[in-house]
Amino acid sequence: MLNYLAKRFLALVPILLGITVISFLILHLTPGEPTDLQTQLNPRATSEVRERLRAFYGLDRPLHVQYLDWLKRFSRLDFGESFSTDHRPVIEKIGERLPITIGISGLALLLTLALAIPAGLLSALKPGSIFDRALTSFSFIGFAAPSFWIALLAIIFFGLKLGWLPISGVHSIFYTQLSSSEKIFDLARHLILPIFVITFGSVAYFALFLRGSFLEVYHQDFITTARAKGVPERNVVIHHTLRNALLPLITNLGLSVPSLIGGSVILESIFAIPGMGQLFYTSVMARDYPVIMGILVIGAILTLLGNLLADLGYALADPRIRAR
């Protein structure tokens, strides 16, 4: 088992290196530079001023030299300083936002699994039932409805018309004056809508996916053999069918990490949540290269770790994987 994990972990290093190369090239080859925002709207900014700014940011050097310099700093976990007016270290700006994004995405993922697995299992055990048809209809709606559209509808209905839930931020302006229990309640009220929007489409996908995977395994020969040997139906469903049906779901969980992180850009902008997605959006608009690269690398690391956890779950569910 340890050898399997060590091999998988070592394989992530060249992948991460390749991601940094591609991200760095695409970022610097896109039209526009950070100096444009400071010079194009300033009639007094001459070409000499622009070149001084490019030299100040190190953009006048060859691209491969810039990348090697960035890679040396990255090896020391130093992402440099932001190009914005505050010139704060990138790692500090990301460190303030990352827990919020991971917390919301993690809670949404746990809620998705808690709802999708029982729903998919019940739908597969009773195909053609009212619940099965309702789940299929809900899944089609979840697939077709964009997350930003669901978010806007939730804001209008629950926030504006009914006034039940706040529509922006992660806490109230008087948050520091609340007691511990009131702080928890205030955070929960602010996070209900974002988590609901993330969970809505995810539950539809994973429940329908598990249903199809379960039915595929449920009609295989080894399940019939288990019944012929007198294995109780409960054990057939849980230990034989569900355990094998979860293997493709585990793989999809690892692949869903990029969508959770990428979707935070839209949702955090809509709900004004000060997370990594909102920071990424503002950094792209300002062409803040160090912050963009830092967020891309952090996102890549989280994605690779998600895939590694998926491999670990796959190995725990299937003993044949551990023997490799």
N, C-alpha and C positions, 0 to 999 in steps of 0.2 A: 504493500500500500504506500509506504513512504517513498519507495523508488518510483512508483507511478506518479506521485505528486511532484517529486523532484524533477522528473523529466518534463512534466507539463509546465512547471514553473520556469525552468530554464528555456523552454521553447518560447516563452512570452517576451524574453529580452530582445531578440532580433525583430520580433513583430512590433514592439514598442519603438524601437529605433527607426524602423521603416515608417511608422506613423508620424514620428517627429519630422523626418525628412520631407515627406509628402506635404504635411501641414505647413511647414516652414516655406516650402517652395510656392504652394498655392497662395499663401498669405501675402508673400512679397511680390508675386506676379500679378495680383489683382490690381486694377486701375486705382490710382490715388495713393497718397502717402499721408502720414500724420501731419506733415508740414502744410498740407493744402488748407486745413481748417484755420491755420494761423496766418496764412499769406494771401489766399485767394480773396478773402473778404476784407483785407486791409490794403487800401490803395497806396499806402506808404511802403509796403513791403516790396523791396526790389529783388532781383534775381540773386544779388549778393547775400541778402538777408536769408533767402531761401536756402542757399548753399551752406550758410553758417548753421542754420537749423538742422540740415541734413547731416552735417559733420558732428553736431552736438549729439544727435540721436544715434550716430554711427551708421547712418544709411548710405553714406558715400563709399563705404568699403565694398569689395566684391561679395557676392551673395554667399559663396562657400565660406569665406572668412567670417561673415556674420553668423552663419550656422555653427561653425566650429566654436566660436566664442560663446554662443548660447549653450552649446552642448557641454562645454567645460563648466559653465555656471550651473547647468542643470545637474551635472554629476555631484555637485555640492548642495543640491536642493535649493539653489538660488535661481529664481526666475527673473531677476533683475528688478528694475523700478518702472513704475507706470509712466507713460508719456503724458498723462493728465497733469493738471496744474498742481496737484498735491504731491506728485512724485513719490508716492508711498511704495514700499516694497510690494511686489505682486503677491507674494505668499501671504502677506497680511490681509490684503483685500480679498483674496480667495478664502482664506481661513475664516473670515467673518461671515461669508455667504454660504460656504460649503455645507456646514451642519444643517442649515435650514432646508436646502435642497435635498440632502440625503434623508433628513428626517421625514419630510413630506413624501418623498418617493418610497421610502421604506415602509411607512405606515400604509400607503396606498397599495403596495405590493402584498403586505400581510393581509390586508382586508380583501384584496382580490382573491388570494388563495383560500381564505376562510369562506368565501362565498362561492367561488367557481368550482372547487373540488366537490363539495356536497351537491351542488346544483347539477354538475355534469354527471356525477355518479347516479343520482336519482333519475335523471333524464334517460341515461343509458339502460337502467334497470327496468324502466317502464316506457319503452319506445311507443310512440303513437298516442300516449296519454295526453290529457289536457296540459299538464305541466311541461311535457316534452314539446308540445306545439308552442306553448307560451315562451319557453326558453329559446326555441328556434326563431320565433318572431322577434324577441328581444335582442338576440344576437345579430340579426340582420339590421335592426335599427342601430345597434351599437357600432357595427361596421360602417354604416352609411353616414352616421352623424359625425361631423368634424368636432374635435375637442373644443376649439374656440367657439363654435356655435352653441354647444351645450353649455359652455361657461357663460356666455352672454345671456342665454335663456335663464340659467340658474340665478344670475345676478339680478335680472329684471324681475323674476317671479319671487324668489325667496328674500332678496335684499331690498328691492325698491317697492314692490307692490305689497308684500306681506310684512316686510320689515323685521323678519325673524333673525336674520344673520347679517353680520358685517360683510362688506363687499371688497375690502382692500386691507392690505397689511397683515401682520401676524399677531398684533396685539393692539389694544386701545392706547390712546395718548396718556391716560391716567393709570397705565399698567403698573408703574413703580409704587403707586399708593395702595395697591390691592394686597390682600392677604394671600397666603400660599394657595389655599383652595380656590380663591377667586381668580388668581393668576392662571391656574390650570383650566378653570372654566372659561376664562377669557380667551386663552390660546385655542381651546377646543372649538369655540364658536367661530373663530377666524379661520380655522383649518378645515372646517366641515365642507365648505363649498369646493376648495381646490382638490381635496382628497376625493370628494364625490365625482368630480369631473374626470380625474385620472382613473378612478375605479370603474366608471360607467362602461367605457369601451373595453377595458382590460378583462372585466368579468365576462362580458359577452364573448370575447375571443377564447379565453382559456376554458370556459365551461363547454363551449361547443367543440373545442379541440379535444378536451378530455373525453367527451361523449363519443366522438368518432374513434379515438384511440381505444377506449374501453370496449366498444362493440367489436372492433377488429380483433382484439385479444380474446374476447368472450366466446367467440365462435371457432377458435382454433382447436386442433386435435388434442393438445395436452390438457385443455380444460375438460373436454369430454372424457378423457382418460381418468382425470382426477375424480370426476363424478362417478365413473364406473367402479372406482376403488372404494367408494363409500365416503369420500371426504365431505364433511358438512358444507352446505351451500354457503354459509357465512365465511368459512375458510376459503372456499373457491373464489368468492367475490373479492375478499380483502387480500389474502396472502398470495393467490395465484394470478387473478385477473388485474386487480387494481395496481399491484406492485409493478407488473410489467407495463401496464398502460401509462404509468407515471413517467416512464423513461423518456418518451418524446416530449412530455411536458417539462421535465427538468431541463432538457436541451433548450426548449423555447424560453424558459425563464432566464437562462444566461444570455440569449439573444435579445431579450426584452429590455435589458439594462440600457442600451443606447437610446431606445425610444423614450424611456423614463427620463433620462437626462436631457435628451433633445427636446422633449415635450415641455420641459420646465421653462424653456425660453419663452414660449407663447403664454403659458398659464401664469408665470410669474409677472409677465408684462401686463396681462389683463387684470390680475388681482393685486398688482402693485406689491408683490412680495419681494423683499430684499434678499433674494437668493442668488445662486450662481448663474441661473438662466437670465435674470434681469441684468446682472453685471456683464454677461457675455453680449447681450444686445446693445447696451450702451457703449461697450468697448468697440464693437464692430462699427457702430455709427461714428465713433471718434477715431477709428483706425489706431487704437491703442495696441500695437503689436505685442508687447510683452505680456499684457493681460490676456489677450486672445490666445497666444501660445500656451500660457499657463493653464487656462481653462481647457483648451483642447487636450493637453497632455494629461491633466487630472481626469478629464472625462475618459480618455483612452485607458488610463490605469484602472479606473473603476470598471470599465467595460471588460477589460482583460481579467480582472479579479472576479467579476461576475461569471465569466466563462469558466474560470478555474473552479469556482464554487459549484458550477453546474457539472463539471467533470468529477468533482468530489462526490456530489450527490448521485451521479450516475454510477460511480464505483461502489458506493454504499448500497445502491439498489440492485446492482448486478454484480455478483461475485466474480464473473468471468473477466470483467474489466480489471479487477485488482490483480489478477494472475498474470497480466501482461508485463 
